[in-house]
Amino acid sequence: MKKEGYYSSGQFAGMAHVTLRTIRYYDKQGILKPSFVNESGARFYTDEDFARLQQILLLKYLGFSLDDIREMIVDTKDLHYMQNSLNIQLNLVRDRIEQMQLVEKAILETSDAINKQHSIDWSRMLNLIHLTGMEESLKKQYQNASNISARINLHRLYSQNKQGWFPWILENCHLAPGMNILETGCGDGTLWCEAKKQFSQNNCPDHTKAHNQQPDLLKTCSIMLTDISEGMLRDARRAIGDGDEFSFRECFCEALPFADESFDLVLANHVLFYCSDVTQACREAARVLKPGGRFLCSTYGADHMKEISRLVSDFDSRIVLSADCLYERFGRENGAEILAPYFNDVKWLSYEDSLLVPDAEPLILYILSCHGNQNQYLLDHFAEFRSFVKKKTDAGFSVTKDAGVFCCTK
C-alpha cells in the first residue's frame, strides 16, 4: 500500500527521467536508499529523495564516479543545507565551464601549432592532459566548500551572540580609508561579503556624515586575498563580485609573495593551526606588515565545542572529530607565546558566545564536516546516528564556544 507523499520506484524514476534500473542500482550502491519499504518489499521515495537524486545526477554529469559521489553528498532533510549545496553545485558547474574553456583553448592552440609548425608542442600537450584530469581537485574543492558551509551554518543559525562572528572580526579590524590589507587563507570570501554588506548599508538612525561615507570606505582600500586553494579563490571572487579594490593570489601563509612592510593589516581567520609551520607563518605576517601595522589571527581554546565531541564519543567511542587537536598547535592557551617573538604587543579578545541547537540536521552536518575519523563510523549507521542526535536536541542542545582573536601590533 502506498503512503501519502511517497512515490513508487516507477513514478520516482519517471519524474527524474531515468530508468527504474538506475534507481535500483543507486539503491544497491548505497547512495540513494528509499525512504520507505513496505511489507512486500516495494520501495517508496519522497521529495527529499528527489533532491538527493538531483545532486547525484548533476555530479555524475560533471564526471564524478559513484565512489566520489558517495563521499560528496549526505542524506539530509535540512533546507539550509540543501540551499547551500545548490549554491556549491552552481559554483562547481561554473568551475567545470571554465575548465572546458581552458581545454578548448589548449586544443585549438595545439592544433594551430601543428598546422603552422608541423610539429607538436609537448608543453601544450602536457597542459591539456593536466586540464582534463582536474576531477580530483574539483572534488576536493566541493568537499571543502561543503564543510565550510556546514560549519558557518550551525553558528549562523544558533549563536546566542546576535552580532555574529564576521561582523565582530570586522569591528576589531578598525578599517580606515586607504589601508593596504592582506587576508591569508580567505576561504570563500565570507568576511568580505559581510564587509561589503555592512559598508553598503546605512544603519545609523541619525544618518550621520560618517555613516553616509561608509559605502566608499572599502573602495579606498587595497585588499589582497590569498588561499592555498585555487578553487576557494574562485569561489571568493564570485561571491565578492566586482571591485577594483580586491585582488586574489594563490599562496601559502609560510611563503607570502609580497614585499617587506607592504600592509597595514594582516588577517588569518582560523588559519594558523592548519599551517605546516606555524612559527614561519607568524614570521611572514610580521615581515609583510608595516611598522605599527596590526595582525589579527583568530583561533579557539580547549573548551570550544566540547559538548559535540562528547556527543559523538557517547555514540561511538572510536570517533575523534579532529585528527589533531588544532588548538594545541595554535590556540588561546599557547598563541601569545608563539606570537611574542614577532610582535611588540599581543592581546587576546574573546568572542562571548554559545550555541543552543534545537534541530538535529545542522548539528549532524557540522559533525560530518570535521577533520576527524567520524565518517568512517557514521555513514554506515546514519539513520541510527540521526535518531540519536535528534533525541539529544529535542530539548535544545547547549554548546560552549571558546573562540576569539589575537590582536598583535608590530
N, C-alpha and C positions, 0 to 999 in steps of 0.2 A: 504493500500500500504506500502510495506517495504522500509525503508530508508537505504541508503548505509552505511555500517559499523555497522549495527544493526542486531541482531539475534532474530528470533521469540522465543516465550516461549519454543516451542518444540525443536528447534535447540539448544537453550541455555541449556536445561535440558540434551539433548543428549551429548553435549560437556563435561558436568560435570559428566555424568554417574549417574544422579539422575532422579527421576520421575518428570513428569510435576506437579503432585500433590504436591511434595515437594517445587517446585519453587513457586507455588500458595500459599502454606502455609506460606513460608517466606515472601511473599508479604503481606499477610493478617496480619502477626505478626509485620510488620513494620521494619524488619531488612534487607530486600532486595527488594527495590522498583525498578520497571523498569525505564529505562532512558527515554522512550518514550511510550506514549499511543495514538493510532490513534483515529479517529472519531468513529470508530465502537467498540472501547474498547480493541482492540488487543494490547498486551504488547510486547515491544521490549527491548533487553538488549545489552550492549556494552562490550568491553574487560575490561573496568574499573569495570563493574558489575561482571565480571567473577573473577577478583582479589578479590573483596569483598566476593564473594561466596567461594573462596578458604579459606579465613580466617574463615568464618562461619563453613565450613565443618571440618576444622582442629580443631577448638576449640570444636566443638560438639564431634569429635572423642576423644578429650582429656578429655571429661566428663563434660563439662560445659553446664548448662541449657541455653535455649534461652533467658531467662531474663538476665543471666550473659553476654551472647554474645552481647545482645543489648547494654549493658553498656561498653563493652570492645572494640568495633570497631566503626569506624567513616567513614561516606561516604565521601571520598576524592579522588581527582584525582592527588594529589601531588606525584610525583615519589620518592622524597626523603623520604616522609612518608612511602610509600609502601616498599622501601628498608629497612628502619629502622624497620618497622612492621614485615617483613620477618625474620630479624635478631632476634627480640624479640621472635617471634614464635619458631624459631630454639632453642633458649635457653629454652623456655617453654617445648618443646619436650624433650630436654636433661634432664630437671628437672624431667619430668614425668618418663623417663627411670630410673633415679637414684632412684626415689620414688619406682617404681615397683621392682627394685633390692633389696631395703630395705624390701619391703613387702615379696618378695620371701625368703629372709634370715630369716625373723621373722617366716614365716610359717614353714620353714624347721627346725628351732631351736625348735619351739613349738612341732612339730610332733616328733622330735627326743627325746625331754624331756618326752613326753607321752609314747613312746616306751620303753625308758630306765628306767624311774622312775615310770611309771604307775600313773602319776598324772599330773595335769595341772599347769604350771607356770603362775599365773594370771598376773604378771607384764609383761610377754612377750605378753600375750593376749591383755592387755590394750595398749601396744605399737603398736601392729598390728592394733587395732581399730583406734588409732591415725594416723597411716601411711595411712590408707585407707580413711581418712577424711580430706585430705590436700587440697581439691579443693579451699576452701576459701582463704587460704594463697597463693596458686599459682595465683588465680585470682587477688588478691591484688598486688602481685609481678608484674604481667603482666601490670596492670594499672600503677603502679609506674614507671616501666621501660619505658612504652609508654609516660608518662608525662615528664620524664627526657629527653627522646629523642626529643620530640616536642620542649621543651624549648631550648635545646642546638642547635637544627637545625635552629631555627629562628636567633639566634645570629651568628651561623656559616655562614649562607648564606648572611646576610645583615649588619653585623657590619662594621662600617666605619674604625675602628681601625684594621689594617691588621695583627697586631701581634697576636691577639686572646687572649681570657681570660686565658685559661690554660697555654699557654707559658708565659704570663705576671705573673701569680701566681708563676710559676716555677722560673722565673727570680728573684722574690723577696724572694724566699726561700733561696737563696745563698747556694745551696747544696755544700757540701765538702766531700772528701773521709772519710769514717769511721763513718759517722754520724748515730746516732740512731734516727729514725723518726717515728712519730705516726700521722696518719690521722684519725680523728674521723668523722663518717658519710661519708664514702668514696663513697657511691653510687655504680655506675657500674665501678668505677676504671678509669674513663676517664683521670684524671690528670696523672696517672702513665703510661697509654698508650701513652700519649703525651710525658712524660719524656723518656720512652724507645725509642720512635721515634726520639726525639731530640738528645739524647745522643748516638744514634747509627748512626747518620749522621754526616759526616764531611763537614760542611757548610762553613768552613773558607777557603777563596781563597788562602791564602799563606800556608795552611796545617801546621800550627804551631804545635809544640810538644804538647802544652796544649790541642789542639783540637783532636790530634791523641790519647790522653789518655782518651777522653770523654767516649768512649764506656765502659770503665772499672769503671766509677765513681759509678753508681748505684750498681754494684756488690760488691763494698767495703762497702756499707751501709747496715743497718738493717732496714727494712721498715715494720711497723705494720699497717695494715688497719683494721678499725673497722666500724661496722654499726649495727643498731638495727634489720636490716632485713637479715635473713639468705639467702633469695633469692638474694638480692643485692650482698652479698658477693660471692655467686656462680657465678653471672654474672661478678663480678670484677675478680675473679680467672680465669675464662675462657678468658676474654678479655686481661688480662695482660700476661697470658701464664706462661710458666715455668720460674723459677728463685728462687734460694735459698734465695735471699735477701728479698723476700716478705713473710709475714705471715698474717693470717686473723683471726679475732676474733669477735664474736657477743657480743655486749655490749652497754650500754647506756653511753652517754657523761657525765652524772651526777654520774656515778659509774664506773670509769675506773679500771679494774682488774690488775693494774701494780704498781710496787713498786715506792716509792718516788724517785724523781730525777733520772729517768730512761732514759729520752730522751733529745736530743739536740734541736729538733724541733718538735712542735706540730701544726697540721693544722686542721682548721674547716672551710671548704669551704661552705658558705651559709647553715650553720647547726644550729648555736646557737639560732636563732629565732624560731626554731622548738622545742627546749628543753622545757620540762615542768618546769624546774628550771634553768634559765639562769645563775644566780649567782653561783649555785652549779657546773655547767659545767665549768665556768671560774675558780672556786676554784680547781677543779680536774685537769684542764690543768696546772695550776701553780704548783700543788703538784707533778705531774709526770715529770716536767721539771727540768733539771739540773740548778744550779746557772749559770746565764749568757745565758741560753737557750732562744729560741725565740718561741713565739706563734703567728701564723698568722691566723686571723679569718676574713673572708670576709662577707660583708653584703651590703645593699643598703640604699638609703635615700628616703625621702618623694616624690621626683620628679621622681623616677625611673618608666619608662614605663607608665607615667601618661596619655599619649595620647591614649593608649589601653584601659585603664579604662574609659576614656571619650567616646571612640568609642562605647563600649558595652552599656554604660549608655544611649547614644543617641538612640540606637536601642530599649532598654527596660530599663527604669529607675529602675526597681526592681533588676537588676543584680549587684551583688557585686563580683568582681573577687577574692577577698580574704576574707574569713570569718573573719579573724583577720588581722589588719594592722600589718604585721610582723615586719616592720621597727620600729614600736612603742615598740615592745618587745626587739629588739636589732637591732639598725640601726646606720647610720652615725651620726645622731644628738645626740644620747644618749649613744653610745657604749663606748666612752672614760671614761665616768663617771662610767659605770658598770665595766669596766676592771681595773680602777685605784687602787682599794683596793688590787689587787692580783699581780700587775706588777709594776716594778720601772719606766719603760719608755713605753709610749703608743703613737704611731704616726699613723695618718691616711694617706693613699695613695689612691688617686682617679685614677680610670681607665678611661681615657679620651676616650669616645666613644659615638656613637649614632647609630640608625638604619635608613636605608632608604629602605622601603619594597615596591616592585613593584608588588607583587603577593599575591593574597588573601589566597591561601591554607595554606602556612606555618603559616600565622598570625592567621587563624581560629584554626589551631591545637594547637597553643600556648594558645589561649584563652580557648579552651576546656580543656587544661591541668592544668589550675589554680585551686587553692584550695577554690573556692567560690561556689556560687549557680547557675553559668551560665548554666550548663547542664539542670537544672530544667526548664529553659525558652527557651533554644536554640534548643534542639534536636528535638522538635516537629515543629520547624519553620526553619529547617536547610537550605532549598533551599532559603527561603526569606533572611535569615541572610547572606548566601554566596553571594547573589546578592548585598546586602547592603555593605558588606566589599569589594567586587570587585570594586564597584564604588569609594570607598574611596582610593583604592590602585592603580587605573589606572594611576594616575599621580605621583605615588610614595608617600608613607605614612611615614612621619618622626616621629621617636620615640626617646624621651630623655632617656638616660641611666645615672643613678646616683648610681654607684656601686664602690666598692673599698675594701681595706683590712686594718685592724688594725694590725700594726706590734708592738708586745709587747716583752719586754725583762724582764726576771725575775731577 
